Amino acid sequence: MPRRALLIVNAKSRSGASQCDLAVARLKAHGIEPVYLECNSGDEISPLIVKHANEVDCVVVGGGDGTLNAAALGVIEAKLPLGILPLGTANDLARTLGIPFDLDGAADIIAAGRTRRIDLGLVNGQPFFNVASIGLSAELAQKLTRDIKRRFGRLGYALVALKVLAQARPFNATIISETESVRVKTLQIAVGNGRYYGGGNAVEKDAAIDDQHLDLYSLEFRRAWKLALMARSFRYGEHGAWNEVRAVRAKEFDIRTRISRPVNADGEIVTRTPAHFSIKPCAVTVFAP
């Protein structure tokens, strides 16, 4: 069991500010001494982890998927295991790993000390645990402000998504993998590393965060309203069975678009196309059931 933990809480996450004291208390109750650091910017997280690496046995991050994303390169460089306190809106990495959403349950997982090594996705060198995407999800990430997340939680995703879908138009792209190069007209290209994204949708029915592969899908239909017919398929990762959905599994992808487009990684815009997607196998050690 870890005895001393670097605790980083995103105070600006939906639950971060109110749950911080409780997180400290729960870790202490399990015999873990937290070294608490508050971060107001994701850019601060990895440098802080590296700076304090020699003072602790592990890193515990309280926040959502974007906050965990910001910690990824730091825990790799520090060679420390990562504990997760799901304090965000979607918490898809916690969902993928089977970590309880309640703070007591998540703290129990860290205290138990069981670890697992998971893959990390990279897009133009920027990390992602869950999914990186171009198109609808990137537009959603741009419009889903911190204030909307704080006020409406998961309902905020639905409200903004309706607006994005109403304005959606297909775009031209080239998808290059180890086996083929294909030109497509698509509403979205998503590349998944983990199993879940978008509050519980499955990237692909057999996807796993330690399978050392990336799963790509491309939505190649002209009308965004058709997504409503596919809702159940997306929930269970069965959308690849639809003729209009291209599904490919590979270790690397290159995506090129006629006009440079933003790339959303775990809910944050991190780069633009052209985009190179790759995987770093077994890169991060996490506490998990």
VEXSE-212785 format. One record per residue: x negated, y negated, z negated of N, C-alpha, C, O in turn; residue in one letter. Coordinates in steps of 0.2 Angstrom, whole numbers, padded with zeros to 4 digits, always signed. Atoms other than C-alpha are relative to their C-alpha. Layout:
BEGIN
XYZXYZXYZXYZA;...
//
This chain:
BEGIN
-0004+0006+0000+0000+0000+0000-0004-0006+0000-0009-0007-0004M;+0004+0006+0000-0007-0017+0004+0001-0004-0006+0007-0004-0009P;+0000+0004+0006-0011-0028-0011+0000-0007+0000+0003-0011-0004R;+0000+0007-0001-0013-0045-0004+0002-0002+0007-0001+0001+0012R;-0003+0001-0007-0003-0052+0011-0001-0007+0001+0001-0012-0003A;-0001+0007-0003-0005-0068+0021+0007-0001+0002+0009+0003+0007L;-0007+0000-0002+0013-0073+0022+0001-0007+0004+0000-0012+0001L;-0002+0006-0004+0018-0085+0036+0007+0000+0002+0010+0005+0004I;-0008+0000-0001+0036-0091+0037+0001-0006+0005-0002-0012+0003V;-0002+0006-0004+0043-0102+0051+0005-0003-0003+0011-0001-0003N;-0005+0004+0003+0051-0115+0041+0006-0003+0004+0011-0005+0002A;-0004+0003-0004+0060-0121+0056+0005+0005+0003+0009+0004+0007K;-0004-0005-0002+0068-0104+0060+0007-0001-0003+0007-0004-0008S;-0007+0001+0002+0087-0102+0057+0000+0002-0008+0004-0002-0011R;+0000-0002+0007+0084-0093+0040-0006-0002-0004-0006-0001-0010S;+0006+0000+0003+0066-0097+0036+0000-0004-0006-0003-0002-0011G;+0001+0004+0005+0067-0112+0025+0004+0003-0007+0001+0002-0012A;-0004-0003+0006+0081-0104+0013-0003+0006-0002-0002+0008-0008S;+0002-0007+0002+0073-0087+0013-0007+0000-0003-0009+0006-0005Q;+0007+0000+0002+0055-0092+0009-0002+0002-0007-0006+0007-0008C;+0001-0002+0007+0056-0091-0010+0002+0007-0001-0002+0010-0005D;-0002-0007+0001+0065-0075-0009-0005+0005+0003-0006+0010+0000L;+0005-0005-0003+0052-0067+0003-0006+0000-0005-0009+0006-0006A;+0006+0000+0005+0038-0072-0010+0002+0004-0006-0002+0009-0008V;-0002-0003+0006+0048-0065-0024+0001+0008+0001-0001+0012-0003A;-0001-0007-0002+0052-0048-0015-0007+0003+0001-0008+0009-0001R;+0007-0003-0001+0034-0045-0010-0003+0001-0007-0006+0006-0008L;+0003+0000+0007+0028-0049-0028+0003+0006-0004+0000+0010-0008K;-0003-0005+0004+0041-0037-0035-0002+0007+0003-0002+0012-0001A;+0003-0006-0002+0033-0023-0024-0007+0000-0001-0011+0005+0001H;+0007+0000+0002+0016-0027-0031-0005-0003+0005-0011-0002+0005G;+0004+0003-0005+0010-0037-0016+0000-0007-0002+0005-0011-0003I;+0002+0007+0001+0002-0054-0019+0000-0004+0006-0004-0003+0010E;+0000+0004-0007+0007-0066-0005-0004-0006-0001-0004-0010-0006P;+0003+0006-0001-0004-0080+0000+0004-0004+0005+0003-0003+0012V;-0005+0003-0004+0009-0091+0007-0003-0006+0004-0006-0011+0001Y;+0002+0006-0004+0006-0103+0022+0006-0002+0004+0009+0002+0008L;-0006+0002-0004+0020-0113+0030-0003-0003+0007-0008-0007+0007E;+0002+0002-0007+0019-0116+0049+0006-0004+0003+0011-0002+0003C;-0005+0003-0003+0028-0129+0058+0000+0000+0008+0004-0003+0012N;+0001-0001-0007+0021-0125+0075-0003+0007+0002-0007+0010-0002S;+0003-0007-0002+0018-0108+0084-0007+0000+0001-0010+0005+0000G;+0007+0000-0002+0002-0114+0090-0005+0001-0006-0011+0002-0005D;+0004-0001+0006-0005-0114+0072-0001+0007-0003-0005+0008-0006E;+0000-0007+0003-0001-0096+0068-0006+0004+0001-0009+0006-0004I;+0005-0004-0001-0014-0086+0076-0007-0003-0003-0011+0001-0006S;+0007+0003+0003-0029-0098+0071+0000+0001-0007-0005+0002-0010P;-0001-0001+0007-0022-0097+0053-0002+0007-0002-0005+0008-0007L;+0001-0007+0002-0022-0078+0053-0008+0001+0000-0010+0005-0004I;+0007-0002-0001-0040-0077+0060-0004-0004-0006-0009-0001-0008V;+0004+0004+0005-0046-0091+0047+0000+0004-0007-0005+0004-0010K;-0001-0003+0007-0039-0081+0032-0001+0007+0000+0001+0011-0005H;+0000-0008+0000-0042-0063+0038-0004+0003-0005-0002+0009-0007A;+0005-0004+0004-0056-0059+0026+0003-0001-0008+0000+0002-0012N;-0002+0001+0007-0045-0064+0011+0006+0004-0002+0008+0004-0008E;-0006-0004+0001-0030-0052+0013-0001+0007+0003-0005+0008+0007V;-0001-0007-0003-0025-0034+0017+0004+0001+0006+0004+0005+0010D;-0004+0000-0005-0012-0038+0029+0003-0007+0002+0002-0012-0002C;-0004+0007-0002-0001-0052+0038+0007+0002+0000+0009+0007+0003V;-0007+0000+0000+0017-0054+0034+0003-0006+0003+0002-0012+0001V;-0003+0006-0003+0027-0065+0046+0008+0000-0001+0011+0005+0001V;-0007+0001+0001+0044-0072+0042+0003-0004+0006+0001-0010+0006G;-0003+0004-0005+0054-0078+0057+0003+0004+0006+0004+0010+0004G;-0003-0004-0006+0061-0073+0074-0005+0003+0005-0011+0003+0003G;+0004-0003-0004+0054-0065+0089-0006-0005+0003-0011-0003+0004D;+0005+0005-0002+0045-0081+0095-0005-0001-0005-0011-0002-0003G;+0005+0001+0006+0036-0083+0078-0005+0006+0000-0011+0006+0000T;+0004-0006+0000+0030-0065+0079-0004+0000+0006-0010+0002+0006L;+0003+0001-0006+0025-0068+0097-0007-0004-0001-0012-0002+0001N;+0005+0004+0001+0014-0082+0091-0006+0003-0004-0011+0000-0004A;+0005-0003+0005+0005-0071+0078-0003+0006+0003-0008+0008+0001A;+0003-0006-0003+0001-0057+0090-0008+0000+0001-0011+0005-0001A;+0007+0000-0001-0016-0062+0096-0004-0001-0006-0010+0001-0007L;+0004+0000+0007-0021-0067+0078-0001+0006-0003-0006+0007-0006G;+0000-0007+0003-0017-0050+0071-0005+0004+0003-0008+0008+0000V;+0005-0004-0004-0027-0042+0085-0007-0002-0002-0011+0002-0003I;+0007+0003+0002-0042-0053+0082-0002+0002-0007-0008+0003-0008E;+0001-0001+0007-0041-0051+0063+0000+0007-0002-0003+0009-0007A;-0001-0007+0002-0038-0032+0064+0003+0001-0006+0001+0005-0010K;-0004-0001+0006-0025-0033+0051+0007+0003+0002+0010+0001+0008L;-0007-0002-0001-0008-0024+0050+0005-0005-0001+0004-0010-0005P;-0005+0005+0000+0008-0034+0053+0006+0002-0003+0009+0007-0001L;-0007-0002+0003+0023-0034+0042+0005-0005+0002+0003-0011+0004G;-0005+0004-0003+0039-0041+0048+0006-0001-0004+0009+0003-0007I;-0006+0002+0003+0053-0051+0039+0004-0003+0005+0003-0009+0007L;-0004+0002-0006+0067-0053+0052+0004-0006-0003+0009-0005-0006P;-0003+0006+0002+0072-0071+0049+0003-0005+0006+0004-0010+0005L;-0001+0003-0006+0076-0076+0067+0008+0001+0002+0012+0003-0002G;-0007+0000-0003+0092-0076+0078+0001+0007+0003+0006+0010+0001T;-0001-0007-0004+0090-0060+0089-0004+0005-0004-0001+0011-0004A;+0004-0005+0004+0076-0051+0079-0001+0007+0004+0000+0012+0001N;+0000-0006-0004+0073-0039+0094-0006+0005-0002-0005+0011-0001D;+0006-0004+0001+0056-0033+0089+0002+0004-0007+0000+0010-0007L;-0002-0004+0006+0063-0028+0071+0005+0006+0002+0004+0011+0000A;-0005-0005-0002+0077-0019+0080-0003+0006+0004-0002+0012+0003R;+0004-0006-0004+0065-0009+0092-0004+0004-0005-0004+0010-0004T;+0004-0004+0004+0055-0004+0077+0004+0003-0006+0001+0007-0010L;-0005-0003+0005+0070+0001+0066-0001-0004-0007+0000+0000-0012G;+0001+0004+0006+0066-0013+0053+0006-0003-0003+0009-0006+0002I;-0006+0003+0002+0081-0018+0042+0000-0007+0001-0005-0010+0000P;+0000+0007-0001+0087-0035+0045+0001-0004-0007-0001-0010-0008F;+0000+0003+0007+0090-0038+0026-0007-0001-0003-0011+0004-0002D;+0007+0001+0002+0075-0045+0017-0003+0005-0005-0008+0007-0005L;+0002-0005+0005+0075-0032+0003-0003+0006+0004-0008+0009+0003D;+0001-0006-0004+0075-0018+0016-0007-0001+0004-0011+0004+0004G;+0006+0001-0003+0061-0026+0026-0006+0000-0004-0011+0002-0002A;+0006+0000+0005+0050-0029+0011-0002+0007-0002-0007+0009-0003A;+0001-0007+0002+0052-0011+0006-0004+0004+0005-0008+0008+0004D;+0004-0003-0005+0045-0006+0023-0007-0001+0000-0012+0003+0000I;+0006+0002+0001+0030-0016+0020-0004+0003-0006-0009+0005-0005I;+0003-0003+0006+0027-0010+0003-0001+0008+0000-0006+0010-0003A;+0001-0007+0000+0029+0008+0008-0007+0002+0004-0010+0007+0003A;+0007+0000-0003+0013+0005+0019-0001+0005+0006-0007+0006+0008G;+0001-0005-0006+0017+0017+0034-0001-0005+0006+0003-0010+0007R;+0001+0004-0006+0010+0010+0050+0001+0003+0006+0001+0010+0006T;-0001-0002-0006+0012+0012+0068-0003-0004+0005-0003-0010+0004R;+0003+0004-0005+0002+0006+0083+0005-0001+0006+0007+0004+0009R;-0005+0002-0006+0012-0003+0097-0004-0003+0005-0009-0007+0004I;+0002+0004-0006+0009-0010+0114+0001-0007+0000+0006-0009-0003D;-0002+0007-0001+0008-0028+0118+0000-0002+0008-0005+0000+0011L;+0000+0002-0007+0013-0035+0135-0004-0007+0001-0004-0011-0004G;+0003+0007-0001+0004-0050+0143+0002-0002+0007+0003+0001+0011L;-0001+0003-0006+0009-0062+0156-0004-0006+0001-0004-0011-0003V;+0006+0005-0001-0005-0073+0163-0004-0001-0007-0005-0007-0008N;+0004+0000+0006-0014-0069+0147+0004-0002-0007+0001-0002-0012G;-0004+0001+0006+0001-0074+0135+0004+0006-0002+0006+0010+0002Q;-0003-0006+0002+0008-0061+0124+0007+0001+0000+0011-0005-0001P;-0007-0001+0001+0025-0053+0123+0001+0007-0003-0002+0011+0000F;-0002-0007+0003+0032-0039+0112+0006+0003+0004+0006+0009+0005F;-0006-0002-0003+0049-0038+0120+0001+0000+0007+0000+0005+0011N;-0001+0001-0007+0052-0045+0137-0002-0007+0002-0002-0012-0001V;+0002+0006-0004+0045-0058+0149+0004-0001+0006+0005+0005+0010A;-0005+0000-0005+0057-0064+0162+0000-0007+0004-0003-0012+0002S;+0000+0005-0005+0059-0076+0177+0008-0001+0002+0010+0004+0004I;-0007+0000-0002+0077-0083+0181+0004-0002-0005+0003-0007-0009G;-0005+0002+0005+0092-0083+0170-0003-0001-0007-0001-0006-0010L;+0002+0000+0007+0083-0079+0154-0004-0006-0001-0004-0009-0007S;+0005+0006+0001+0070-0093+0157+0004-0006+0000+0003-0011-0004A;-0004+0005+0000+0084-0105+0161+0004-0001-0007+0005-0006-0010E;-0003+0000+0006+0093-0100+0145-0005-0002-0006-0003-0006-0010L;+0005+0002+0006+0077-0102+0134-0001-0007+0001-0002-0010-0005A;+0001+0008+0000+0075-0120+0141+0006-0004-0003+0005-0009-0006Q;-0006+0003+0003+0093-0124+0136+0002+0001-0007+0005-0003-0010K;-0002-0002+0007+0094-0115+0120-0005-0004-0005-0010-0001-0007L;+0004+0004+0005+0087-0128+0108+0000+0002-0007+0004+0006-0009T;+0000-0002+0007+0082-0126+0090+0006-0002-0004+0008+0002-0008R;-0006+0002+0003+0097-0136+0085+0006+0005+0001+0010+0006-0004D;-0006-0005-0002+0109-0124+0094-0001+0006-0004+0004+0009-0007I;+0002-0006+0004+0100-0109+0086+0002-0001-0007+0005+0004-0010K;-0001+0001+0007+0101-0117+0069+0008+0000-0002+0010+0002-0007R;-0007+0001+0001+0119-0122+0070+0005+0006+0002+0010+0007-0002R;-0004-0005-0002+0127-0107+0079-0002+0007+0000+0002+0011+0001F;+0003-0006+0001+0115-0093+0077+0001+0004+0007+0000+0001+0012G;-0001-0004-0006+0119-0078+0090+0006-0003+0004+0005-0002+0010R;-0005+0003-0004+0135-0087+0095-0003-0006+0005-0001-0007+0011L;+0004+0005-0004+0123-0101+0102-0002+0003+0007-0002+0000+0012G;+0002-0004-0007+0116-0088+0115+0006+0000+0004+0005-0001+0010Y;-0005-0001-0004+0133-0085+0121+0003-0006+0003+0004-0006+0009A;-0002+0007-0002+0138-0103+0123-0004-0003+0006-0002-0005+0011L;+0005+0003-0005+0122-0108+0132+0000+0005+0006+0000+0003+0012V;+0000-0004-0006+0123-0092+0143+0005-0001+0005+0005+0000+0011A;-0006+0001-0005+0140-0096+0150-0002-0006+0004+0000-0006+0010L;+0002+0006-0004+0133-0113+0155-0005+0002+0006-0004+0000+0011K;+0005-0002-0004+0118-0105+0163+0003+0004+0006+0001+0003+0012V;-0003-0004-0005+0128-0092+0172+0004-0004+0005+0004-0002+0011L;-0004+0004-0004+0140-0105+0179-0004-0003+0006-0002-0005+0011A;+0005+0004-0005+0125-0114+0188-0005+0005+0003-0009+0002+0007Q;+0005-0004-0003+0115-0099+0193+0000+0001+0007+0005+0002+0010A;+0001-0001-0007+0108-0097+0210-0006+0005+0001-0011+0004-0002R;+0006-0004-0001+0097-0083+0217-0006-0003+0003-0005-0009+0006P;+0006+0003-0002+0079-0086+0221-0004+0005+0004-0003+0011+0003F;+0004-0005-0004+0066-0078+0233-0006+0002-0004-0009-0003-0008N;+0006-0002+0004+0052-0068+0225-0003+0006+0003+0000+0010+0007A;+0003-0006-0002+0039-0055+0229-0002+0004-0006-0006+0001-0010T;+0002-0005+0006+0036-0040+0217-0005+0004+0002-0004+0008+0007I;+0005-0005-0002+0020-0031+0218-0002+0004-0006-0003+0002-0011I;+0002-0005+0005+0016-0015+0208-0005+0004+0003-0008+0003+0008S;+0006-0005-0003+0003-0001+0210+0002+0003+0006-0002+0006+0010E;-0002-0004-0005+0014+0007+0222+0003-0003+0006+0004+0000+0012T;-0004+0003-0006+0023-0006+0233+0000-0008-0001-0002-0010-0006E;-0001+0007+0000+0026-0024+0237+0006-0001+0004+0007+0001+0010S;-0006+0001-0003+0043-0030+0241+0003-0007-0001+0002-0010-0007V;-0003+0006+0001+0052-0046+0244+0007+0000-0002+0011+0005+0001R;-0006-0001+0003+0068-0049+0235+0004-0007-0001+0000-0012-0001V;-0004+0006+0002+0082-0062+0232+0004+0002-0006+0008+0007-0006K;-0002-0002+0007+0086-0061+0214+0003-0006-0005+0001-0011-0004T;-0002+0005+0006+0095-0070+0199-0005+0001-0005-0006-0004-0009L;+0005-0001+0005+0082-0063+0187-0005+0006+0001-0003+0011+0003Q;+0005-0005+0000+0066-0053+0186-0002+0001-0008-0004-0004-0010I;+0002-0001+0007+0063-0046+0168-0005+0006+0000-0004+0011+0003A;+0006-0005+0001+0047-0036+0163+0000+0002-0008-0001-0003-0012V;-0001-0002+0007+0050-0026+0146-0006+0004-0002-0009+0008+0001G;+0005-0004+0004+0037-0020+0134+0003+0004-0005+0002+0010-0006N;-0004-0004+0005+0048-0015+0120+0006+0003+0002+0007+0004+0008G;-0006-0003-0002+0065-0007+0120+0006-0005+0000+0010-0005+0005R;-0006+0005+0000+0077-0022+0115-0002-0007+0002-0008-0009+0001Y;+0001+0007-0001+0079-0040+0120+0007-0003+0000+0012+0000+0001Y;-0007+0003+0000+0093-0053+0120+0005+0002-0005+0011+0002-0003G;-0005-0002+0005+0100-0048+0104+0003+0007+0000+0008+0008-0002G;-0002-0007+0000+0101-0029+0107+0001+0003+0006+0003+0009+0006G;+0000-0003-0006+0101-0026+0125-0006+0004+0001-0011+0003-0001N;+0006-0005-0001+0090-0011+0131-0003-0002+0006+0000-0003+0011A;+0003+0002-0007+0077-0015+0144+0001+0006+0005+0002+0005+0010V;-0001-0006-0004+0078+0003+0150+0002+0006-0005-0001+0006-0010E;-0003-0005+0005+0087+0018+0142-0006+0004-0003-0005+0007-0009K;+0005-0005+0002+0070+0028+0140-0006-0005-0003-0011-0002-0004D;+0006+0005+0001+0059+0012+0136-0002+0001-0008+0002+0002-0012A;+0002+0000+0007+0048+0013+0120-0006-0005+0000-0009-0006+0005A;+0005+0005+0001+0036+0000+0113-0007+0003+0000-0012-0001-0001I;+0006-0003+0000+0022+0013+0113-0001+0005+0005-0005+0010+0005D;+0000-0005-0006+0024+0022+0130-0005-0002+0005-0006+0001+0010D;+0005+0002-0005+0010+0012+0138+0002-0002+0007-0002-0001+0012Q;-0003+0002-0006+0021+0006+0152+0004-0006-0001+0006-0008-0006H;-0005+0005+0000+0031-0009+0157+0005+0002+0004+0005+0006+0009L;-0006-0002-0003+0048-0008+0163+0003-0007+0003+0005-0011+0000D;-0002+0006-0004+0054-0021+0177+0007+0002+0002+0009+0007+0005L;-0007+0000-0004+0072-0024+0183+0001-0007+0003-0001-0012+0001Y;-0001+0006-0004+0077-0037+0196+0008+0001+0002+0010+0006+0004S;-0008+0000-0002+0096-0042+0198+0001-0003+0007+0001-0009+0008L;+0000+0002-0007+0098-0043+0216+0007+0000+0003+0009+0003+0008E;-0007+0002-0002+0116-0049+0218+0001-0007+0000-0003-0011-0003F;+0000+0007-0002+0122-0066+0224+0005-0003-0005+0004-0009-0006R;-0005+0003+0004+0136-0069+0211-0002+0002-0008-0001+0008-0009R;+0002-0002+0007+0131-0070+0192+0006+0003-0004+0005+0006-0009A;-0006-0003+0004+0149-0066+0187+0000+0007-0001+0003+0010-0005W;+0001-0007+0000+0145-0048+0191-0003+0003-0006-0002+0009-0008K;+0003-0002+0006+0135-0047+0176+0005+0002-0006+0003+0007-0010L;-0005-0002+0004+0151-0046+0166+0002+0007+0001+0004+0011-0004A;-0002-0007-0001+0155-0029+0174-0006+0004-0002-0004+0010-0003L;+0005-0004+0002+0138-0023+0169-0002+0000-0007-0007+0002-0009M;+0002+0001+0007+0138-0028+0151-0002+0006-0004-0007+0007-0007A;+0001-0007+0004+0139-0010+0144-0006+0003+0003-0010+0006-0001R;+0007-0003-0003+0125-0004+0156-0006-0004-0003-0011+0000-0004S;+0005+0004+0002+0114-0018+0150-0001+0002-0008-0007+0002-0010F;+0000-0001+0007+0118-0014+0132-0004+0007-0002-0008+0007-0006R;+0003-0006+0001+0112+0004+0134-0006+0002+0005-0008+0007+0005Y;+0006+0000-0004+0098+0001+0147+0002+0005+0006-0003+0008+0009G;-0002-0004-0006+0108+0010+0161+0001-0004+0006+0004-0002+0011E;-0001+0005-0006+0108-0005+0173-0003+0002+0006-0001+0000+0012H;+0004-0002-0005+0095+0003+0184+0005+0005+0005+0003+0006+0011G;-0005-0004-0004+0110+0015+0190+0004-0004+0006+0006-0001+0010A;-0004+0004-0004+0118+0000+0199-0004-0001+0007-0011-0002+0006W;+0004+0001-0007+0113-0002+0218-0003-0007+0000-0008-0008+0003N;+0003+0007+0000+0110-0021+0215-0005-0001-0005-0008-0007-0005E;+0005+0001+0005+0098-0018+0201-0006+0004+0002-0006+0010+0002V;+0006-0003-0002+0080-0014+0206-0004+0002-0007-0005-0003-0011R;+0003-0002+0006+0071-0004+0192-0007+0004+0002-0007+0008+0006A;+0007-0003-0001+0052+0000+0192-0004+0001-0006-0003-0004-0011V;+0005-0001+0006+0040+0007+0179-0007+0000+0002-0009+0004+0007R;+0007+0000-0002+0022+0003+0180-0004-0003-0005-0002-0005-0011A;+0004+0003+0005+0007-0003+0170-0002-0008+0002-0004-0011-0003K;+0001+0007-0002+0005-0020+0180+0005-0002+0005+0007+0002+0010E;-0004+0003-0005+0015-0031+0190-0002-0007+0002-0005-0011-0002F;+0001+0007-0002+0012-0047+0200+0007-0003+0003+0010+0000+0007D;-0006+0003-0002+0027-0059+0203-0002-0007+0003-0005-0011+0000I;+0001+0007-0003+0026-0073+0216+0007-0003+0002+0011+0001+0005R;-0006+0003-0002+0040-0085+0220-0002-0006+0004-0008-0009+0004T;+0002+0005-0005+0041-0098+0234-0001-0007-0004-0005-0011-0002R;+0000+0006+0004+0044-0112+0221-0002+0002-0007+0000+0007-0010I;+0003-0002+0006+0034-0111+0205+0006+0000-0006+0009-0005-0006S;-0005+0000+0005+0046-0105+0191-0003+0001-0007-0008+0005-0008R;+0002-0001+0007+0045-0105+0172+0001+0008-0002+0005+0011+0000P;-0001-0007+0002+0042-0088+0163+0001+0000-0008-0002-0004-0012V;-0003-0001+0007+0051-0084+0146-0003+0006-0003-0002+0011+0000N;+0003-0006+0004+0041-0073+0134+0003+0000-0007+0001-0004-0011A;-0003-0001+0006+0051-0067+0119+0003-0007-0003+0003-0009-0008D;-0004+0006+0002+0062-0083+0119-0004-0007+0001-0001-0012+0000G;+0004+0006-0001+0048-0096+0123-0003+0000+0007-0005+0005+0010E;+0003+0002-0007+0043-0104+0140-0008+0000-0002-0010-0004-0005I;+0007+0000+0002+0024-0099+0140-0004-0001+0006-0010-0003+0006V;+0004+0001-0006+0018-0100+0158+0005-0001+0006+0011-0001+0005T;-0004+0000-0006+0024-0101+0176-0002+0005+0006-0008+0007+0005R;+0003-0004-0005+0023-0091+0192-0004-0004+0005-0004-0010+0005T;+0001-0007+0000+0013-0084+0200-0002+0003-0006-0005+0000-0010P;+0001-0003+0006+0013-0072+0186-0002+0007+0000+0000+0011+0004A;+0002-0006+0000+0003-0057+0182+0001+0003-0007+0000+0001-0012H;-0002-0004+0006+0010-0044+0170-0004+0006-0001-0006+0010+0003F;+0004-0006+0002-0001-0031+0161+0002+0002-0007+0006-0001-0011S;-0001-0003+0007-0001-0021+0145-0006+0002-0003-0011+0004-0001I;+0006-0002+0004-0013-0019+0131+0003+0006-0005+0006+0004-0010K;-0002-0006+0004-0010-0001+0124-0002+0000-0007-0008-0002-0009P;+0002-0001+0007-0009+0002+0105-0004-0006-0003-0008-0005-0007C;+0004+0006+0002-0015-0016+0102+0002-0003-0007-0003-0005-0010A;-0002+0004+0007-0005-0021+0086+0002+0006-0004+0006+0010-0003V;-0003-0004+0005-0003-0011+0070+0005-0003-0004+0004-0009-0006T;-0006+0003+0003+0014-0014+0062+0002+0005-0006+0001+0011-0005V;-0003-0004+0005+0022-0008+0046+0007+0001+0003+0011-0003+0005F;-0006-0002-0003+0037+0002+0052+0002+0006-0004-0002+0010-0007A;-0003-0006+0004+0049+0016+0045-0004+0006+0004-0002+0012+0002P;
//
